[in-house]
Amino acid sequence: MSQADFRGAASVAVGDVQLRGNFRRAMDGLMEKRAAQFTDADEEGRLRALGESIRSRSLARLPELLEKLEASCKRNGIQVHWAETTADANQTVMDILKNRGARTLVKGKSMVSEEMELNHFLEAEGIEALESDLGEYIIQLAGEMPSHIVMPVIHRNTGQIAELMEQKIEGAPYTEDADELCQIARKVLREKFYRADAGVSGVNFAVAETGTLCLVENEGNGRMSTTAPRTHIAVMGIEKVVEHLQDVPPLLSLLTRSATGQHITTYFNMISSPRRPGEVDGPEEVHLVLLDNGRSRIVSDPELKATLRCIRCGACMNHCPVYTRVGGHAYQAVIPGPIGKILTPQLQGLDERGDLPFGSTLCNACVEVCPVKIPIVELLLRLRAEANSPTGDSSVKGSGAKRDKTEALLWSGWQRMHASGKLYNSLSRVLAKTGNLAPGFMPPLSGWTATRTKPRFASQTLHQLARKRGVPDE
């Protein structure tokens, strides 16, 4: 199996009975909790329409709002850095740490830092980076990628986590008591919070008019990452900006209810500046790193820019019949599930991840629950077409990379055959006599028979059968 082989990884995952059981229980619970939060269909519809409108408006004015955000942040004392690529973003973080003489940092949950592979980069530079979110901390102990964007360790049950912590944490006993496991992790993390030189966080929403960075969390560890260290570095994809502070409450309501079935999360943080004179806590410096990494290219496409409306709730994953059976790791991507199948190929290119748009049943379950109404199925079909584009002349990175010349030739022949009555009749008679002789395990039929029964040709064409019944050709 290659590094980016979704089909192969999914086949392996489907055979893992324990994994499927873990996901089935978790997904059933999440779907029930979300449904309990949206009992009024009219209210849900209005709120989703509002969320779609807010995110679409923000993307339509993205360059303007980013400049406004930068100006507002600088006015508040937040230092703003622009990064075109993940390499640029990593180097920016490293430069900030070097200037502060920082050798250790604690990290709040951040999917952008996962996209940057920040932990690996800092480790190679001799910087200790510790995840403070409990799920992310467990993933870090296991040396794995997150399996879900909200619940990264959802693929493991309590016994598997207990065994991992016993192996990886010195002196930790084996216990399947959830409270005891939390206490074991808390003991390690509290010491790191106390000694950390810097903290890194993500950003759920950034408000352009006020320069406010909004962070959503349930554990409180995010506050330890942003407040306790002397330096706070927030990393953010440029699409997370919104125009007004009043845009945040509807999006927050949609996010929490869609993600975990909560009316509101335990903690909602709003950071607008470093510590001010007279304040007793807070960082001495706040830095905001704005990452592009292909997002400008996506937002330039009138159809595909809807991808960037995503608020990272994970509802599409929770309801996806493919994701719930193969798990997040089968996607071999930072963002798995339906949203990952449209985002990852656009960020990395169809030449590298053109396999993902085809790993879908197109059942529309993801579209029905998306809080900002991203037309995921339509975008999957667009990317499938882009992957097989004959010219490769497109704004989509890697367009045309999956085009098969043999398949294209066959479809061209099929088109010509159906455009000519004489040719259609002649070839139909030939296929009626010889079509069933073609071996199903060889191209071109092997692409079909890999997951389907080999088609059988009738011994007589429709025209022949009609003539037998006295129906003349016209």
Secondary structure, DSSP 8 states (H G I E B T S, - for coil): --TT-HHHHHHHHHT-HHHHHHHHHHHHHHHHHHHHH---HHHHHHHHHHHHHHHHHHHHTHHHHHHHHHHHHHHHT-EEEEESSHHHHHHHHHHHHHHHT--EEEE---HHHHHHTHHHHHHHTT-EEEE-SHHHHHHHHHT---SSSS-TTTTS-HHHHHHHHHHHSTT------HHHHHHHHHHHHHHHHHH-SEEEE--SEEETTTTEEEEEESSSHHHHHHHSSSEEEEEEEGGGEES-GGGHHHHHHHHHHHHTS-SS-SEEEEE-SS--TT-SSS-SEEEEEEE-TTHHHHHTSTTGGGGGG-----HHHHT-TTHHHH-SGGG-SSS-HHHHHHHHHHHH-HHHHTTGGGS-----HHHHH-TT---HHHHHHHHHHHHT-SS--SSSTTTTTT--HHHHHHHHHHHHHHH-HHHHHHHHHHHHHHGGGS-TTSTTTHHHHTTS------SS-HHHHHHHTT----
